[in-house]
Amino acid sequence: MSRREAVGVPAGSMMIVVDGVSLAVAREGRGPAVVCLHAIGHGGGDFASLAQRIGDRFEVIRIDWPGHGRSGEDRTGPSPARYAQLLAGLLDQLSLARPILVGCSIGGAAAITFARDHAVAGLVLCDPGGLVEVDATVARFCGLFAAFFRAGERGAWWYGAAYGAYYRWLVLPARAARVQRRRIIAAGREMAGQLRRAWEGFGRPGADLRAVAAALDAPVWFAWARDDRVIPLSRCRPAIKAMKHAQVTVFPGGHAAFLEQPDAFAAGFRAFAARL
């Protein structure tokens, strides 16, 4: 078993082919559909604790993006647009309409992109990408991350330790995330290529989704990790204020409130869903 498989949905999950890509999908619980979209370098396993907490009232659908978890590779590199395209095909095959989407990081950007063209009941966005102008500073920042992951691709001796420190101190520092954090760190070298390609894309002008977000009519709940240094809330607040139906809750943590504060996040999710 590859190390990335441990980060994804459980073994034995269904495999659905969309546009030539085998996507691993887990379905749990009963009720309105909640579709969970993970960050780059992560997997559907990120949302296991959420599924346990809300599965009594909702059907939770967890997806491994291409080249992540148990899903197959894609001929196209990772991007919110490609992920939104695959999500549309997947939901069509599952005959699911108007889901609640829960998206983190690139998964949040994919949710915003999907909601531009498809009806959703609501969006739960956890530190999503796409809400800042891709100016020269942002492009340089993304280029530095791409260079870091490129070093991992070529097998730099120091990469494993640096990637581990990055996750322990910046991305998922909370104790509640430690089990999934270990799995993500263990798969760090295997995922370096996906991470490099994604960060190259984040630094291009097309990564700016502010106009798309501002045009959305769906209710949106932002569940933001207070100490996120990669996608800080302060940089994204202007875009959030321009949205029609957005509210923000701030949680302790580094990047993923549902992993780092699972009980508080689940309670907030239930409250948001009850208002839809």
N, C-alpha and C positions, 0 to 999 in steps of 0.2 A: 504493500500500500504506500502510495506517495504521501508525503507529509501534508500536502495541501488537502488531501481527502479528509483528514481529521478536523479540518477547519470548517468543512462544509456540512451539508445536510446528512442525515443518518444513512448508513449502508442499507441498501434495499429500497431506497426512495425511487419513485418513478423517474423514468427518463423520457423526455419529450423532445422530438427533433423539430427545430424551428429554423428555417432558412439554412439547412445543412448543419446546424449546431445541435449537439446533444446536450440538453439542459437537465440537470438534476433538480427535482422538485419534491418537496415534502409538504403534505397536507395533513393538518391536525385540527381537531376541534370541530364545532358545528355552529353555524350562524352566518352573519354577514361576512363577506370575504375581506381579509386583511392580507395584503401582499407585501412581503418584506424584501427590501433591496439593499444589499450590503455594500460596504466600502471596498475600494480597491485593495487587493491583497488579503481580504478577509474571506468570509463564506457564510452560507446560510446558517451555520452553527451559531453565529452571533445572536440569533433571535430565538434560540432554544428556550431561554428562561422566559421570554415574553410569551411564547406559545403556551408554556405551562401556566402562566398567570392569567391569560385571557381566553384560553381555549374552551372555557365553559360557556362563553357567550359569542365567540367568533370562530370562524374557520381561518386558521393562519396558514398561509401559503408562503413557504420559504424557498428561495431560488439561489442556486449557485451560478454566478455569472460565468461566461465562457473562460476556460483556462483556470478556473477557481474550483475549490472543493472537488466534487465528483463530476463536474461538467466537462464536456469535450472542448477542444480548441476551436477557435474561430479563424476564418481567413482574414477577418477585419480586426484591427486593433481596438482596444477598449476606448469607449467614448460614451457620453450620455446619449448622443443621438443613436448610436448602434444599440445600446442597451434598451432604449425606449422602443426601437423597432422590434427587437427580439421579445420584449415584454408584450407588445401588442399581439404578435403572433402566438405567443404562449397563452395569453388570456383568451384569445379567440378559440384555440384548441380546447381549452378547459371550459368554454362557454360561460365565462365569468364577465359580468358587466358591472360598471360603477363600483369598483372596489375602493376600499380605503388603502392608500399606499403609504407605507412606512419606508422612508429612504434615508440612508446615511451617506454623507460625503458624495462620491460619484453616484451612489444610489439615489440620493436626494436630487441631484442634478438630472438624473434619468427620469425621476418621478415628475419633476417640473416639465421636462420636455414631453413626456407622455401625456400629461394633463393638458397641454396646449391643443392636442388633436383628438383626445378621447375623454369621454365623461368619467369622472371619478366622484365618489361620495365625499371624499376629503383627502387631504395630504397631511402627513406627519413627517416633518423634515428635521432631521438631526444633523446639524452642522453641514448643510449641503454646499456643494460647490456651485459656482456660476453666478454669485451675487455681488461680485466686484468687477470693476473695469479691469480689463487685462492691459494695463499700461506697462511701461518699460520696467518699473520696479517689480510688478507681479511676474512679468515674463522672466526676469533674472532670477527671482525666487524659485519659480518652477524649474528653470534651467539647472539650478543648483541641486534640487531634489532629483531631477532626471540624471544628473551626473553621479550622484550618490548611488542610485540604483543601477546605473550602468556599471559601476565598480563591482557591485554584487553579481551582475551578469558575467563579468569576466573573471570572477573568482578571487577578488581582492582578499587578502588574508584577514584584514581587520573588519571586514563588512559584517560578519555575524555578530561580533560583540557590539559594534556600533548600532546595528539594527535592533538588537535586544535592548540597549540602553534607550534608544529612541522610543520604543514602545513602553518600556517600564516607567519612564520619567515624563514623556510628553503625550503620547497618544492614549494609552489606557492605564493610567497610574492607579486607579481605584482598586481596592482589594477584591471587590465583587467580580471584577473582570479577569482575575488572575488565571483561571483555568483556560479560558479561550485565548488570553494573551500568550500563554506559553505555547499553545498550538500555532498561533500566528507567527511567533518568533521562530519556532522550529522550522516553519515553511518559508522563512525569509529568503533564502538563496533560491529556492525553487520559484518563488514569485517575483524575483527581481526584474525579469523581463517585462512582465505585465505592469509592474509599478513604473518602470522606466517609460514605457510607451504611454501610459496614462498621464504621467507628469509632463511629458512633452506636449501632449494635447491640451493640458490645463493652461499652458503658456501661450496658446494661440488665440487670436481674437474671437473665434467662434465659440470659445468656452464661456463667453459673457452671455448669461441668460437673464439679465435684469429686465429687459423689455418683455420677454416671455413671461416671467414671473409676475410682472405688473399687470399683465392682461388676463391673468387667471381669474375665473369666477368662483372656483371651488373654495370651501373653507380650508384654511391652512393653520396648523399648529406647529410652531417651531419649538422643538425641545433641544435647547442648546447647552452644551457642556461649557461651564464657566471658564475653565482654564485652557481652552483650545488656543494654542499658539500658531497652528497651521491655518485654520480658518476662524479667526477671531470674530466674535459677534459685533464688536465695535465697527469693523470694516463693512459689515453686511447690513447694519441697521438702516442706512438710507434706502437700500433696495427693499427691505422689509416694509418700511413706512410707505413706500409707493404701492404696495399691494392692497387689494381691495378688502380681503377678509382674513387678515393674518393676526395671530396672537403669539406671544412669546413667553415661554417659561424657561428659566435658567436653572440648571442642575449642577451640583459639584461633579467635576470630572474633566477628562481631557479631550474626548472626541465623540463618545457614544453613550448618551444618557441611559438607553435601554440596557446596556451592558454594565454600566458603572453604578447606576442607581435603579435597579430593576423594579423594586416595589413602588417607589415614588413615580417612576415612569409609567408603570402599568396603571396606577391610580389616575394619573393625568390623562392617559390614553382613554380610559373608560369614561372620564368626564367629557373629554372632547367628543368621543363617538356618540355619547348620549345626546349631544346637542345637534347632531347632523340630521 
